[in-house]
Amino acid sequence: GQYWSQIVTKLNSPSPEDIRLWDNRNLMHPWHSLGTEDADFMIASDAEGIYVYDESGRRYIDGPGGMWSSQIGYGRQEMADAIAAQVLKLPFNTPWTSTSGPAAQLAAKIAAESPGDLNNVFFTTGGSTAVDTALRFSHFYNNLRGRPEKKHIIARQKGYHGSTFMSASVSGKERDKSFLDTDTDSVHFVGNVNPYIRPDGMSVAAWCDEKTTELEAKILEVGADRVAAFIAEPILASGGVIVPPEGYHKRCLEICHQHDVLYISDEVVTAFGRLGEFFASESVFGIVPDIITSAKGITSGYVPLGAVLISDRLMAELTADDRSEVLFSNGFTYSAHPVSCAAALKNIEIMEREEIFAHVNAITPHFQARLQELRRHEIVGDARGMGLLGCVEGAAPSDSSEAKRLAVDKEFGYRLDAKCEERGLLLRPLINMCVFSPPLIISRDEVDMMFDIIDQALGEVNAEMC
């Protein structure tokens, strides 16, 4: 009717008010309540470097780095040129019967930078489909080896792995599963590995012992002959930037291999420089997993792309004289998309030429030191992170009333985010936490600007809630 006719007349030159109206009425956002037409999201209009601008031209530091994904920052002419050139040269090819130069080049580059023998690269559309593919491959692997019962997956509480049915099933964030079905028959969870929640008097080393023992106990409980894989983020990003105790991943890998369980390292967040390395599994945590999943930073968020890395050992175990017997019938229309692969190649070229990984390693000590200084606020229960990843978790003082403790548990993250936004900094609120992972090109002065804002905002939140 009249509403739609008005839209047609405004589509070519909409006002900010039009954009907001259409967004509220027609656009469904991830993780947002349905049935509301007054969400009034900030309209992101422009971006440059580490900054995002709203429709009024106001500038914000992009604390979340897009969604853990902005490595080289915004407004890169080189990226636009590379993407445009590939669109004109070859915008699409079917991955079923052909390949492209960018796809083959990117696969070779990733294999060259990967740990150990993870030399087989399967491209997907993003992180969720990368995890989904890795899990399906673990089932495929065991089917071909004559073990159809070995299909169960072990994952961790507070882990996040995606939004497809399978990747959501292995995600351990309770609130993400409200009103949505997941596989509860073949997916099993071990507890939160966050050292912050360990009992009073327990050392971090003892906590590590408990958590690794729990993994082995779960494998034995389910049955090693039934468990296909264990999936773990090196750092549990969306769960609150949870850094497991030192040595945890190495011991988990040893337990998995002892029981013939595949170890899937979900590096969707930690790969491509977030921790100062191409991949973090081996360089930071000392493990060579069987499978690695990645996405986000592979293109710095300029276009969608994901990748699954599979070891030569696993592939060698699946060879057969009749190739039809090892058909991996999994894939996507946009697998190995030439434009996305060209963007990834340019993204990696920029990171290497500008020595962005070295910059991350150089600036990380200052970033993490400023993060730890936030502990001085009474309302901060924990401040944790690694590389250019950080989290501030709120906790009311122990002598607070139950009402105050409940308010902090429910509102801390949103209050801190709102006060930071007023000062020109975007964070990502997660109930009683705020997390941040700014573009990797952030300077020391910009790190100080970012933490000065958080510090000031925390002072206000502390005064209101304690």
Long-range contacts (C-beta under 8 A, 24 or more apart in sequence): 16-43, 16-55, 16-56, 19-43, 19-55, 30-163, 31-176, 42-421, 47-74, 47-75, 48-73, 48-74, 48-75, 49-73, 49-74, 49-75, 49-439, 49-441, 50-74, 50-438, 50-439, 50-441, 50-442, 50-446, 52-426, 58-424, 59-424, 60-421, 60-424, 60-425, 60-426, 61-424, 61-425, 61-426, 61-438, 61-446, 61-449, 61-450, 61-453, 62-426, 62-438, 62-439, 63-420, 63-425, 63-426, 63-427, 63-428, 63-436, 63-437, 63-438, 63-450, 64-426, 64-427, 64-428, 64-435, 64-436, 64-437, 64-438, 65-388, 65-436, 65-437, 65-438, 65-439, 65-440, 66-296, 66-301, 67-296, 67-301, 68-237, 68-268, 68-269, 68-274, 68-296, 68-297, 68-389, 68-437, 69-295, 69-296, 69-297, 69-300, 69-301, 70-300, 70-301, 70-438, 70-439, 70-440, 71-272, 71-273, 71-274, 71-297, 71-300, 71-347, 71-351, 71-356, 71-439, 71-440, 71-441, 72-300, 72-347, 72-350, 72-351, 72-354, 72-356, 72-439, 72-440, 72-441, 73-300, 73-439, 73-440, 73-441, 74-439, 76-300, 76-302, 76-350, 78-346, 78-350, 79-300, 79-302, 79-343, 79-346, 79-347, 79-350, 82-342, 82-343, 82-345, 82-346, 83-302, 83-303, 83-339, 83-342, 83-343, 83-346, 85-342, 86-338, 86-339, 86-342, 86-343, 87-339, 90-338, 91-338, 91-339, 92-337, 92-338, 92-339, 93-338, 95-123, 95-331, 95-335, 95-336, 96-331, 99-336, 100-336, 100-338, 100-341, 101-338, 102-338, 102-339, 102-341, 102-342, 102-344, 102-345, 103-336, 103-337, 103-338, 103-341, 105-341, 105-345, 106-341, 106-344, 106-345, 107-336, 109-345, 109-348, 110-307, 110-309, 111-309, 113-278, 113-279, 114-278, 114-279, 114-292, 114-309, 115-279, 115-281, 115-282, 115-283, 115-287, 115-288, 115-289, 115-292, 116-282, 116-288, 116-311, 117-288, 117-311, 117-312, 117-313, 118-288, 118-289, 118-291, 118-292, 118-309, 118-310, 118-311, 118-312, 119-309, 119-311, 119-312, 120-309, 120-310, 120-311, 120-312, 120-315, 121-307, 121-308, 121-309, 121-310, 122-307, 122-308, 122-310, 122-335, 123-305, 123-306, 123-307, 123-308, 123-335, 123-336, 123-337, 123-340, 123-341, 124-295, 124-305, 124-306, 124-307, 124-308, 124-332, 124-335, 125-304, 125-305, 125-306, 125-332, 125-334, 125-335, 125-337, 126-295, 126-304, 126-305, 126-306, 127-161, 127-162, 127-167, 127-266, 127-268, 127-293, 127-294, 127-295, 127-296, 127-306, 128-161, 128-162, 128-163, 128-164, 128-167, 128-168, 128-306, 129-162, 129-164, 129-167, 129-306, 129-332, 130-162, 130-268, 130-293, 130-294, 130-295, 130-306, 130-307, 130-308, 131-161, 131-162, 131-164, 131-166, 131-167, 131-170, 131-231, 131-264, 131-266, 131-268, 131-293, 132-162, 132-164, 132-165, 132-166, 132-167, 133-293, 133-308, 133-330, 134-229, 134-231, 134-264, 134-291, 134-293, 134-308, 135-166, 135-167, 135-170, 135-229, 135-231, 135-264, 136-166, 136-330, 137-291, 137-308, 137-310, 137-328, 137-330, 138-228, 138-229, 138-262, 138-264, 138-291, 139-228, 140-328, 140-330, 141-228, 141-262, 141-314, 141-317, 141-318, 142-228, 144-318, 144-320, 144-325, 144-326, 145-317, 145-318, 147-225, 149-225, 149-226, 150-225, 150-226, 150-227, 150-228, 151-186, 151-226, 151-228, 152-186, 152-187, 152-188, 152-222, 152-223, 152-226, 152-227, 152-228, 153-186, 153-187, 153-188, 153-227, 153-228, 153-229, 153-230, 153-231, 154-187, 154-188, 154-189, 154-190, 154-215, 154-218, 154-219, 154-222, 154-227, 154-229, 154-230, 154-231, 154-261, 155-187, 155-188, 155-189, 155-190, 155-230, 155-231, 155-232, 156-189, 156-190, 156-191, 156-192, 156-193, 156-232, 156-236, 157-189, 157-190, 157-191, 157-192, 157-239, 158-192, 158-193, 158-194, 158-236, 158-239, 158-240, 158-242, 159-231, 159-232, 159-233, 159-236, 159-239, 159-266, 160-233, 160-236, 160-237, 160-238, 160-239, 161-231, 161-233, 161-266, 161-268, 162-268, 170-231, 172-239, 173-238, 173-239, 175-431, 188-218, 188-221, 188-222, 190-214, 190-215, 190-218, 192-239, 192-242, 193-236, 193-242, 193-244, 193-245, 193-248, 194-236, 194-240, 194-242, 195-243, 195-244, 195-245, 196-381, 196-382, 196-384, 196-393, 204-245, 204-246, 205-245, 207-245, 208-244, 208-245, 208-246, 208-247, 208-248, 208-251, 211-244, 211-245, 211-248, 212-248, 212-251, 212-252, 212-255, 215-252, 215-255, 216-255, 216-259, 219-255, 219-256, 219-259, 219-261, 220-259, 224-259, 224-260, 224-261, 227-259, 227-261, 228-261, 228-262, 229-261, 229-262, 229-263, 229-264, 229-290, 229-291, 230-256, 230-261, 230-262, 230-263, 230-264, 231-264, 231-266, 232-263, 232-264, 232-265, 232-266, 233-265, 233-266, 233-267, 233-268, 233-269, 233-270, 234-265, 234-266, 234-267, 234-270, 234-275, 234-280, 234-281, 234-284, 234-285, 235-269, 235-270, 235-275, 235-280, 235-386, 235-389, 237-269, 237-270, 237-389, 237-435, 237-437, 238-430, 238-435, 240-391, 240-393, 240-430, 240-433, 240-435, 241-384, 241-385, 241-386, 241-389, 241-390, 241-391, 241-435, 242-384, 242-391, 243-384, 243-385, 243-386, 249-281, 249-285, 249-286, 249-287, 250-285, 250-286, 250-287, 253-287, 253-288, 253-289, 262-290, 262-291, 262-314, 263-287, 263-289, 263-290, 263-291, 264-289, 264-290, 264-291, 264-292, 264-293, 265-289, 265-291, 265-292, 265-293, 266-292, 266-293, 267-292, 267-293, 267-294, 268-293, 268-294, 268-295, 268-296, 268-306, 269-296, 269-297, 269-389, 269-437, 270-387, 271-296, 271-297, 271-298, 272-296, 272-297, 272-298, 272-347, 272-348, 272-351, 273-297, 273-351, 273-356, 273-357, 273-360, 273-440, 274-360, 274-387, 274-388, 274-389, 274-437, 274-440, 275-360, 275-386, 275-387, 275-388, 275-389, 276-357, 276-358, 276-360, 276-361, 276-364, 276-387, 277-357, 278-357, 284-386, 290-314, 297-347, 298-344, 298-347, 299-340, 299-343, 299-344, 299-347, 300-347, 302-343, 302-347, 303-337, 303-339, 303-340, 303-343, 304-334, 304-340, 305-337, 305-340, 305-341, 305-343, 305-344, 351-440, 354-441, 356-440, 356-441, 359-440, 359-441, 360-387, 360-388, 360-440, 363-388, 363-442, 363-443, 363-444, 363-447, 364-388, 366-444, 366-447, 367-447, 370-447, 370-448, 370-451, 371-451, 373-451, 373-455, 374-451, 374-454, 374-455, 374-458, 377-455, 377-458, 377-459, 377-462, 378-462, 378-466, 379-408, 379-412, 379-458, 379-461, 379-462, 379-465, 379-466, 380-458, 388-437, 388-438, 388-440, 388-442, 389-435, 389-436, 389-437, 390-435, 390-436, 390-437, 391-433, 391-434, 391-435, 391-436, 392-416, 392-433, 392-434, 392-454, 392-458, 393-432, 393-433, 394-432, 394-433, 394-461, 394-465, 395-432, 396-465, 396-466, 397-466, 400-466, 404-465, 404-466, 407-465, 408-432, 408-465, 411-465, 412-461, 412-465, 415-461, 415-464, 415-465, 416-454, 416-457, 416-458, 416-461, 419-456, 419-457, 419-460, 419-461, 420-453, 420-454, 420-457, 422-457, 423-453, 423-456, 423-457, 424-453, 425-450, 425-453, 425-454, 425-457, 427-454
